Amino acid sequence: MDPITALLAQVLDDIRGDDRGAPASYIPELATVDPDHLAFGVVGPRGRIRSVGDDEVEFTIQSISKPFVLAHVLAQRGLSDVLTRVGAEPSGEPFNAISLEEGTGRPANPMVNAGAIATTGMVPGDDVASRTESVLATLSAFAGRRLRVDEDVYHSESSTGDRNRALAHLMRSYGIIDAPVDLAVETYFRQCSILVTVRDLAVMASTLAFGGVNPVTGDRVVQERVARDVLSIMSSCGMYDFSGEWMLRVGLPAKSGVSGGVLAVAPSQFGVAAFSPRLDEHGNSVRGQAIVETLSDRMGMHLLEPHESISQPIVDVSETSDGRVIRLSGELGFAAAERVLVVLRDLATMAPKDAVLLVDGRELARTHPAAMVALRSELELLPGTIRFVE
């Protein structure tokens, strides 16, 4: 196990014993899941997926679909058009609140149910099948593989979705939704029933982290401005009526889902995903939140911490009488350490067997402990003689 994966496993072990909360019960199919499932994954700038725990278990994406459908609609219609129908302000209310803007009927933001239904209502297509396929194509591009709908969960959602239908009827009365209510709502139920793993969610998060380019496939999924706008709304609205405290404690744009998924984004660094079905009173995964908060703290990921350089440290290579010297400067964070290791691995592989490589880190302006652990551990595995000075 590489040192970064070992760090993830340690985080998982640290929070594994927390058994607070319970799986969602208002959707019958979600109430039957194993509450002990636990998984965690990250994807950095090189597109390597690192995951631990129950990382191959599939679960439905639920509300984590909302930012990606928002990205889909923003890419097609633009921000100004979308804002005429959906706001961008935190609601301070539960995700399923019946609350619309006075006079206009606009929902507060695209991350609550009303706003998500309005957003889904803007997806083009003549019927539920064509609209679902359009959504699936975009979410699959974010995930880097073809996704599919869980039909059992879809039927369970549809059969218990009267509150969402009521929201849709209210919004249609204001002209927020143009499509027939059943068309908008059934497409929304199907998008929430798309199956993912924690590895998929980590890739999807990383695609937002790197400005709309999937680091695994190399494909551009959406433009940088779209990714930026989605992350802006996630940062203030993604965790429902816990969003303010989440930003204070964790400091990352994030989105949760009632199946137990949590997705978070460290812009220009990596995407993070966790999965644990037990939820708190806000509808957020108890252990999923704890995983991301712990990782943010240990890796210095909070957006408002000072950063010299996030993912592009300066690597200067020079030849001296004592051998080749690699000088590092800037900031050494998690993503930066991965980039540095790629350079060092290439240099060590090409160097003569008796060569000595000196890695000089004395000019680093800021280092994160987890990044240093990963760098030191990987250096020991590289061929040749490598000395590290800090």
Steps between C-alpha positions, in 0.01 A plus 500: 500500500647837399531763776213716375261204492627405845410850619147457362469163674607658829231769467244228432609302806489811720130563434379143443362460853255791472157333469278805544211565264291270283443436127229700325160337551259723305609327176428129565789364290754713688384364835619149406870583450778368723566787744858386562626567147794739510724623218730789415676610181708784357620589150789739441630690197662195339169314489601222740204370700584408857221342704451292812215313668186390315609685187328264253157515665247678280246743645269755344637848451188680631559873563866482399360500147385861550830685434569289191156555350550869579829485306314330213239777485750785549705367208194506276311811614748724682499643852270797433225280358525251786482777762166617366354172627723397792670717763850468642446577869525257793153417625573418863219245473477121456564361152132420437350824638204648314646847473507721190595864447207733558366647180714299258464141620873439458650234727792619714775302326560192283616281791162475678231279349288782359801657329622167368159420351497843333849434365405155372196661339741693276662183359396471132310200367154395387448230762640355822719248315676761284548739791635221720743397227622858471563514875662156502740598222624801696532321834677210328750743347567644846549146640709373210284195443146416391254526790150351528171548684390269784143429390389370842611819674342711226161332549536539878578871461215555256244321717585716805575830325180698557678781684731552203202497267336767715812716470499454123133597470563817703796595282306429180227735621764776511643408160830379650446159341386496137490124459205289617543417868524124445772547239714714730442298817539152353828608336609631840415171671699311236805726533500442877488123439823484298743247648856599597787380716716715723767475229258648245418788731868573563559523125195723459624728777847516347352603165353805672829553687696528176275744321275253321770264367473139612856413618442128443380517139655835406169609349360848549147452635402864561671835466697652789238769563227236538710304750574822689133598518397155623767502772393849607146380568620178665716702739201681651209262438629145455450370854144634547437678830843389625685678216625792709654288774639260238685783328630621836623159612603335172534786253424308180216514246301183561179314428328223691233245412250308711643164391809589706736652247704815560701667226748785556733699280841650574539725192816430298598229751266199495149366529380312809209263556374301798215257552322392817118461510428623854369858486471784750198729552599711197499200266882488475714190554643501854819309424530643148520850643751388763725347232512816292545726803788285627669498160460876463659557839792262448580618148441872544221509239283781640447756222571794729835378627790698350649327194818601319432267209239230502599233251797636304811513721817628338740214420846617390751238382870588479834319471771562760837350578329288764236367259152596387304733731121538494391818679138534612327829573146625536246291691510124548145371539347164414462563127838674484673198658352277232634726224846516661514122528431462129803718421723325753394156381599586142836645609581205725413248230722669239796568731807269509492240776774675704349847463390701802192721483470779755147628565524842664177610667640791702335760278148360541282779635238268645475125546212282613593208730305240302673609179842466666416150624396397150809656340747345743340156476502502119862621485608188688348286226674672209814344344846644573621719784277792589570746779233738626593825672243728666 
